[in-house]
Amino acid sequence: MKFRSIKGTYDVLPNISDKWKNVEFYIHQYLSRAGYSEIRTPIFENTDLFKRSVGEDSDVVSKEMYSWIDQGGTDLTLKPEYTASVVRAYIQNNLNSISPISKLYYIGDLFRRERPQKGRYRQFRQFGIEAIGSKYSEQDAEIISIAWNIISELGIQDITLNLNSIGSSETRKKYKQVLIEYLKPNFDQLSESSKKRFNSNPLRILDTKNKSEIEILKQVPKITEYLSKEDEVHFNEVQQRLDDLNIPFSLDTNLVRGLDYYTRTTFEIVSSKLGAQDALCGGGRYDKLVESLGAKSTPAVGFAAGFERILLAMDNDNELVEKNIKKIYLIGLGDKVRSTMTKILGQIRNEGFYIEFDPLRRSIKSQLRESNKLGSSITIILGEKEMEEQCVQIKDLSNGNQQSVPFDSIISYLKSLK
């Protein structure tokens, strides 16, 4: 008898594994420079963790999980996604007591019993990041920009960023009724899975890939028309921050993502090089997940990207070159500096410097303390006075020298520091 790999799995042979290692090394380096620390969680978890976080109505929980009862009677599941597992670890290990903002990343294997096709397997690899602790729009923009920059620097062409806001839980309750009323006349034309979701979770129908349902949804009311004032302000700020970073995006009001824990910002990065299964990466904000898993309410945002699809879309000749390693902390003071701060952050990070900023809008004293805690060698200060003078204050902490540097000279000045 000849044994073969299980359906939906495959072997990474030596001629391919070097490419995997190169991409993984690049991701480790990039995310470390961005101030994110690696977390590794167990390959299996308690099944209820995913039922509660992902949603019992989701395809992941209802159809795709590999679950079993072990000899001790515990219901266990091979990890189908990372966010719930990372949040569980965040709560269990009291990471909030270490820092008010936890910036984490992961690379590892996941398991879903999906129908195998190009770029989609039953054992697959993902990398992603989670920023837990900040409710502000600059944190959303940083998450999205990191995803965009990594995919771009890997040499992937023809990419598009799709963006939406699904608002707060209150917004979704209101919109749920609107959507039910809109779909009622076409109920008989819906697929069996959409009929099941009709009352329990109709927003998931917006995520359909069924051609006839896509046609039905062409005139559906937009969820963005039902956002609260706070949700609308937040979404407008996210868009402004992306403009500040020169990251192009398209608004997609049907983009709700496949998991139940999302709130407000949702996004996907897709590539036309991949055909029908075109998503390279997806994510968004999940402000209620930490609370739903039994801890104090804590805002969070993140993304996940599929390794197999990224490798399919990559230019094989692209070289991943390590850039400058200098540890910098950017301090922004006051609401008037947000856009400029975002632009400066993006420019410095794109040059390959290790740079962090404060997504919690704390006082200068708290930000300086955080900079020291992180062991930064350079501090950049941008306040309202600097905005008027179109400059920043750059302090080299190794020798105490501080210099006023015009906006257009920041990169050249940083490169000149030894």
C-alpha angles and dihedrals in degrees: 000000000000115000120216133190115275116267110274094025131091143183121256100219125205094260089059103033093072089060090049091051092049093051092045092049091051092050092049090051096045096048092045089054089051091056099255122137125211120251125189119197129187119281090238133037141180108294092229090064090068095038091056098041106033095035131251090244093056120105089238094061100031099045116005114047124109101222135165143165111246126215091272092056095253117145106230134180134195105243110270094180137007110226097074090048093049092048090049089053091046091055098040094050096042093235089167088069091059096051136350088235122047115196109189137169135187142192119193153107127293133187132221129157095229128149103274116240139145108315094002122092139163091242108039139161128239140178124196148145137237125198109194121188110037127093095184128112095238088067091054090049093049092052092049093044092051091053091046094047095047093050092045094048090050085067098249112157133203096032126162130194113217116197137189143153121225092185130215126325088264091055091050093050090055094044092046090067091047090052094047091053091048094050098042096088090052098041094116091055094056122103119254092256091051091049089055090051095045096097103017102045114354093166088073088065088068087065092059123136091195108119096215091049091048087056091050090051096052093099097034115137112260118250089218088068089065100048118128118243091258092049091049093050091049093049093048089051091051090053091048092050090052090050088051088055093047090239111149119221142175124219113236111182092189093059104112101145122230102266127078100226098073122115132177111340119048125170145169134193112212134182126209088213091076101058119214095351091057103150115113097171141359141179148124146172123320107181096163101047098086090050093046089056092057106269136105114293107273128171119232143171134188150142141224129209130195117238096205094054093045091052090049091053098043125107103243092216096055113120119213107217123191112232138198120327111205120137110230133174119203116208118198121190122197136002094274092068099054099098095043091045090053091050093049092047091052094047094050094045092048088057088060100253121145103245135164133181138189112265091181097068093232129169121281089252092056092045092050089050090052091049090054092046090055092049095240117182095199131038123197118196123198118180135154091274090055090048090057091049094042093234144099133225111241118193122192102211093196092070105009094244114150124193135184105229126188116238093249093053100050097100095045091047093051091049090053093058115096 
